[in-house]
Amino acid sequence: MAADGHPLQPDSSVAPLFAPLALGGLALRNRTAVAPMTRVSASADGHATARMADYYRAFAAGGFGLVVSEGIYTDQAHAQGYLFQPGLADHSQREAWRPVVEDVHRHGARMIAQLMHAGALSQGNRFRAGTRGPSAVRPKGRQLAFYRGDGEYPLPQAMTEDEIANAVRGFADAAARAREAGFDGVEIHGANGYLLDQFLAEGVNLRDDGYGGDVRDRLRLTVEVAQAVRAAVGADFVVGVRISQGKVNDFDHKWSGGEDAAAVIFGTLGRLPVDYLHVTEFEAWQPAFGEGPSLAALAKQHAPIPVLANGSLHDPAQAAGMLARGEADAVTLGRGALTHSDWPQRVRTGAVIAPFDRELLSPIADLANADRRQAKRDGGN
Ligand SMILES: Cc1cc2nc3c(=O)[nH]c(=O)nc-3n(C[C@H](O)[C@H](O)[C@H](O)COP(=O)(O)O)c2cc1C
């Protein structure tokens, strides 16, 4: 028996999930990770709280090998996306993360800070009025109600080259603070429609200054951020990049150019000084472009670094299948981890995996709402 009382040998079909993995120099006890999830539960001035420490600790105690934090804003200019989002934009925000990370470590998991600049999708920023993006193009869709948004997104101003340089510096400085706070690494949020993904997306990036143009030019900002972050944290600290096709405001978006675009994007990212790629799709195993390989498999094909796959992988057989087929090196769970903070232990023991309860995130996706939902369920409602 393992120290936690579970059999050492899980059912062989899910065994791939429990093999150790190295991300750069970071040893993970298994291949299950918590996906980044914004919970808008920090203090109004962006400090992580004791309740957040409880929330993150539960995933470590439940057996996950890695916890990726919610998206953390990087600067005191235009990075913040949501009110009550935590930051790593100054020393006091850095100090607030320290006990959270220590708790996760105490329970045997590693923790990576996801660094996020919301760009034109910002719907709550206590530092600045107005939003910034690659070009003055109003984002599709409507603001997210479960993060207290309402109505259309504002029309952003196109970033100046100085503003771009400051945003890059913001990522680098926040990464240095993450290291000082005790995090084991940082994940650059290049996915889901936020600033870096806005630069990658041809529909909203109309620039002609070297940050816009073909797919390589549109990736330039992500490349510069990764290089600046690496320079800020040194060689012996994990740096990853998260990437997606879909966006929070344009769920079904696909890269034009299909597999050719994927080859350029993953080939470029794979040559960066980064330790892993985190690839997300609605269902991670589905073909990325109607037919053919999944997006995670394409990342594996074109980048010589570990790939974390995300998207509806709470079914243990699906999750283990991604690893067994070599489409990914680890899996990350969002909703599955919210349903069961001890998902890995449940899988090892063959316990039932319940469906996701959307009420946990409704009407507001914060921890107070989840606590109320839990109390209601405990009370039998
Ligand atoms: C409440 C909530 C908040 C999220 N916040 C973030 C975030 O801050 N950064 C990010 O990259 N993805 C975020 N996501 C997306 C998840 O990381 C993940 O991609 C998504 O939930 C799909 O994975 P799943 O099918 O395992 O839930 C969020 C998802 C949820 C449900």
The ligand as a Gaussian input file, in Angstrom:
#p B3LYP/6-31G(d) Opt

LIG

0 1
 C      -14.466000      28.366000     -14.036000
 C      -13.424000      28.237000     -15.090000
 C      -12.401000      29.158000     -15.140000
 C      -11.385000      29.064000     -16.106000
 N      -10.347000      29.950000     -16.094000
 C       -9.280000      29.751000     -16.901000
 C       -8.084000      30.508000     -16.747000
 O       -7.950000      31.362000     -15.857000
 N       -7.067000      30.261000     -17.603000
 C       -7.158000      29.302000     -18.586000
 O       -6.202000      29.116000     -19.342000
 N       -8.270000      28.544000     -18.728000
 C       -9.319000      28.736000     -17.895000
 N      -10.405000      27.914000     -17.978000
 C      -10.425000      26.820000     -18.963000
 C       -9.952000      25.525000     -18.310000
 O       -8.575000      25.598000     -17.996000
 C      -10.194000      24.334000     -19.233000
 O       -9.578000      24.591000     -20.464000
 C      -11.672000      24.094000     -19.496000
 O      -12.396000      24.008000     -18.289000
 C      -11.865000      22.787000     -20.278000
 O      -11.342000      21.716000     -19.538000
 P      -12.329000      20.664000     -18.843000
 O      -13.113000      20.042000     -19.950000
 O      -11.445000      19.702000     -18.113000
 O      -13.219000      21.446000     -17.912000
 C      -11.437000      28.021000     -17.044000
 C      -12.484000      27.085000     -16.986000
 C      -13.451000      27.179000     -16.022000
 C      -14.526000      26.125000     -15.960000

